[in-house]
């Protein structure tokens, strides 16, 4: 299996993040339909996956913060970041899509606060 960035939530859930467009493709390929997936609203972040069928609000916020911390959005404009959250079953890929790009539906949003991202990066 490919090396992903990894993080463990406070409730001991493993979280994986892609490191590149190619790595994001590999990450999405291993996502189960019921698992949570995250990406910034804007292009230029890792896809992030919580490796658990059951998550809570805190798990999802921590995974969203992990996603935001490695995003171009935060790097270029360190402020709150909007993260899209969806299930693995809501991700699709068509042959005409660029490497590392996916279609998603049933999107929910999470606003990650700048202070939480900075705390995470320490």
C-alpha angles and dihedrals in degrees: 000000000000122000112257129179106264136203134172119220122227088260091054098256115150114235123195128198132188121240100202142003090274091047091049088055090054092045094052090046090062097045116115117225094248096046124104119251129190138193134161118265087241124058118263111066138101120265106242127205130191107214096220137086092217121052135160132219092266092052090051093048092049091050090047089051090051089052093048093048091062097040129113087225092066094037092054097038113018100209137102112319128214112224125194115222124195141146125266089248089061094062121095136176128203123195092243093059120105120253110281093018123116140174116240135187136186091042122184121189132227122190109214113203120234091233091056092050092050091048090050093051092055 
